[in-house]
Amino acid sequence: MFVPLGVRRRLIYTGSYHFTVEEGVLTVPSDSSPGTSVLLEEQHRREICRVGRWLYERGYIVAGEGNLSVRLDAERILTTPTCVNKGMMAPEDLVIMDMEGTHLQGDRKVSSEAGMHLLFYRMRPDVNAICHSHPPTATGFAVAGFGLDQALLPEVIVGLGKVPLVRYATPGTPDLSAVLEPYVPHYDALLLANHGATTCGPDLLTAFFRMETLEHFAKITLAAKLIGEPQLLSTREVAKLMAARAKYFVTPPPGGGAELPETCDTGESNADEVTLTRAELEALIDEAVRKDRSRR
């Protein structure tokens, strides 16, 4: 199942039942039968195993690294277990936990990094899936102390905006959730210092595609730095791209406090003039209003 990023309302037909996605949140009809819920869970189990294989085949994880999860309903999360190669899982290997991280179902143990997943689910009602992995190039930036926060590629600006670096905290501890918390409402992709990357989405494929985009962007950024000096886009071009998000069904994170990526004219004197169209100006004003609301 793939739901385009930011789609507001769309009817999905899976062959035996329908459900809708509104504002990025998957909603099962209230009159759905127990059989429908079982089919949904089975589908999610297969999808998690498939995405786990993709992560492993692409080298984003090795051995027992990484974890994936999907929100089944308001009280249950389906997630990958600890100490298992995520590229070699079977649907029955997965476990179900509640919103407190308590193990509810499955023969294996819940991952020690479940707290990171639960933080997203508590703070982001629009999020139904989490992808955490260690893609080599993106993680290399995180280890070197750099975020992927420059305005270089239009597709990345539209799809992800800025990808900040979150300072280091011990994996699998409450400290990690504490350093993540200020970022979660505002960003769909994060680099974790000396650790890896985490992406979220309204569904698992979107969360995976965001991880894939993150690593692809990191590779291009590294290549540009090795070849010469990366040429950043201007503030005006970034504004035009942000204004085009709706056209590509991209809905920004609800927090509204995301910073824009660094541009070629970031930090220039206020005396410099920047000419914007009405649509570009409205996009910047909307971004400023969202940031102001997030601080209240």
Secondary structure, DSSP 8 states (H G I E B T S, - for coil): ----TT--EEEEE-SS-EEEEETTEEE--TT--HHHHHHHHHHHHHHHHHHHHHHHHTTS--TT--EEEEE-SSSEEEE-BSSS-TTS--GGG-EEEETT--EEE-SS-B-TTHHHHHHHHHH-TT--EEEEE--HHHHHHHHHT--B-B---HHHHHHT--B-EE----TTSHHHHHHHTTTTTT-SEEEETTTEEEEEESSHHHHHHHHHHHHHHHHHHHHHHHHS------HHHHHHHHHTGGGGT----TT------B-TTTT--TTS-----HHHHHHHHHHHHHHHHHH-
